[in-house]
């Protein structure tokens, strides 16, 4: 069975946030660091447009489970 990966594209087309729900340990590092981006009570719960590319990279690099990752795009 293939791993489920949900993608959230930033409107600036520089970065895509990837979320692997099965890997998530719900440590809330993402919510605490960037509450305007990560809101578990909203749908979609990830709104990458509410942060810069660098802010997203810095936060995702601190995800303890690796459930959040990113793809950078050359524009």
ABEGO torsion letter per residue (X at the ends): XBBBBBBBBBAAGABBBBBBAAABAGAGAAAAABAAABBAABOBABBAAABBAAAAAAAAAABAAGABBBBBBBX
